[in-house]
């Protein structure tokens, strides 16, 4: 296994990037709030059977693509 040469400035940048990502994660997980008079019980777009069909088609395409690149 080849050893990676990581310079001190790269270590500082990696630590800074990880800290920045960890601190910004809380903002990304924030939930929106509705006013009391908002009708938030009815979904804006109903999920129907085409979601399952799209997932199945995507899985088939992905498996076909992986098998064709291995041969």
C-alpha positions as semicolon CSV with decimal commas, in nm:
position;residue;x (nm);y (nm);z (nm)
1;X;0,000;0,000;0,000
2;X;0,136;0,340;-0,096
3;X;0,177;0,595;0,182
4;X;0,022;0,935;0,118
5;X;0,236;1,242;0,169
6;X;0,022;1,497;0,351
7;X;0,187;1,830;0,419
8;X;0,109;2,035;0,733
9;X;-0,090;2,295;0,537
10;X;-0,304;2,018;0,391
11;X;-0,373;1,887;0,742
12;X;-0,484;2,234;0,850
13;X;-0,713;2,269;0,548
14;X;-0,866;1,926;0,607
15;X;-0,935;2,004;0,974
16;X;-1,076;2,347;0,884
17;X;-1,303;2,194;0,620
18;X;-1,431;1,923;0,855
19;X;-1,500;2,178;1,130
20;X;-1,682;2,406;0,886
21;X;-1,897;2,119;0,760
22;X;-1,978;2,005;1,114
23;X;-2,082;2,354;1,221
24;X;-2,295;2,416;0,912
25;X;-2,479;2,085;0,948
26;X;-2,717;2,220;1,210
27;X;-2,846;2,485;0,969
28;X;-2,906;2,225;0,700
29;X;-3,124;2,017;0,934
30;X;-3,349;2,304;1,039
31;X;-3,723;2,249;0,996
32;X;-3,955;2,507;0,849
33;X;-4,249;2,626;1,055
34;X;-4,598;2,704;0,936
35;X;-4,839;2,967;1,063
36;X;-5,133;2,842;1,268
37;X;-5,376;2,899;0,981
38;X;-5,175;2,696;0,724
39;X;-5,325;2,371;0,597
40;X;-5,020;2,147;0,627
41;X;-5,209;1,816;0,646
42;X;-5,264;1,775;0,270
43;X;-4,946;1,706;0,069
44;X;-4,880;1,942;-0,219
45;X;-4,790;1,660;-0,458
46;X;-4,927;1,311;-0,391
47;X;-4,685;1,022;-0,421
48;X;-4,822;0,767;-0,663
49;X;-4,711;0,441;-0,825
50;X;-4,475;0,608;-1,070
51;X;-4,219;0,657;-0,791
52;X;-4,179;0,280;-0,752
53;X;-4,167;0,237;-1,128
54;X;-3,894;0,501;-1,155
55;X;-3,689;0,336;-0,880
56;X;-3,722;-0,004;-1,049
57;X;-3,621;0,140;-1,387
58;X;-3,324;0,319;-1,233
59;X;-3,209;0,005;-1,054
60;X;-3,238;-0,198;-1,376
61;X;-3,043;0,064;-1,571
62;X;-2,775;0,085;-1,300
63;X;-2,729;-0,293;-1,284
64;X;-2,717;-0,316;-1,662
65;X;-2,456;-0,037;-1,672
66;X;-2,238;-0,201;-1,404
67;X;-2,249;-0,540;-1,576
68;X;-2,158;-0,391;-1,915
69;X;-1,850;-0,211;-1,779
70;X;-1,714;-0,526;-1,606
71;X;-1,695;-0,730;-1,927
